[in-house]
Amino acid sequence: MKPMGPDRIDERLEESGQQVVRALVRDLPEEPVSLAWRSELNEKLNKAAASRRRVRRFWNITAPSLALSAACALAFMMLGRTGSQAPGIGQPTGPVVSRPAPDLASELVNAHQEAVFVSDVAGSGLAPTEVSESSAQHGNISDSDLELL
Amino acid sequence: MELCLGATRLSERRTDQNGSEAAIIERCRRQDVEAFGQLIDLYQNRVFGFVKRMVPNAEEAADITQEVFIRAYQNFGRFDARSSVRTWLFRIAYHLCVDRARKVERTPTQVGLADQEFGEEIDVSDVRWQPDQLALQSELMDVVEEGIRSMSDKLRSVLLLHDREDMAYDEVAQLLGVPVGTVKSRLFLARAHLQNVVKAYLEGDNGQ
């Protein structure tokens, strides 16, 4: 059989025999579904809806947590990278040696020793400043003043 | 005047129907089960009729039809409204039937061009509405159903979608993913096959 062109097939489809068959097919009885079928479908749909709701709720909770974790991980990664970068100009290259903080007890001992030393030199009645001041004043007395005494 | 008024009312009713269907579709997109139930009410019998004629087992057809609506509900977010909901539902139904046929590896009687006789006309429409011919009519419908069942899936799907569901050629072509020319040639072959089946029945009936 020769293949038909587009116009030819349109013509053949409009032939009465073809149209009778079309009418027969169109008039075939409808296939109604049963109520049991429908209620079974409703149950399945409700299950599907519940399952979707569960999945959606799970993601509503999980998604922000995952996003927060990812953000934290990223922040830690960025901080780690900044800490391990090479030092710039003027920044110390060697390890920083920590100097121990001055001990309070040794400070007190030092202060006490100095005070004892001063008292040994100047005597108990005069303070070191007084010693120096009196000696300075003594230096300003003239010989005539001494004679008057 | 009355005719014009009737046409206007009909047009308004269609617009209302389209509007209400659009509203139902919008609610279905938000996974509204109740709205989807309304959509099922609109299409359940048509989809079931299509599937039942595509699948020989009625129980299996009922299961497949349920699967059609469950899949539609689960994937309604993907429905892009480029085609109508009806086309979309029938597309799901068609693919499920094809998948099922692949699983069963059913090999229907293939109807080819070689074994067809074309052009001979039959006259069955004149007896259909006579009350005394109702039994014959019912028998004829059984013959038509049997003729549809004996076709290949490709011919049967085109025949049912175009002649039964009244879809346009391009709609059927879009649904099946074939060119319009292929749809037309398949439709011609399907009708010719059915024509031969009915003719054989009528000739046998007349002969008895």
Interface residues (C-beta under 8 A of the other chain):
Chain A: M1 M4 P6 I9 D10 R12 L13 E15 S16 G17 Q18 V20 V21 R22 A23 L24 V25 R26 D27 L28 P29 E30 E31 P32 V33 W37 R38 E40 L41 N42 K44 L45 N46 A48 A49 R52
Chain B: Q31 V33 F36 G37 I40 Q44 N45 R46 F48 G49 K52 A62 T65 Q66 F69 I70 Y73 Q74 L113 A114 F118 G119 E120 E121 I122 D123 V124 S125 R128 L140 M141 V144 E145 I148 L159 L160 D163 R164 D166 G181 K184 S185 L187 F188 R191 A192 L194 Q195 V198
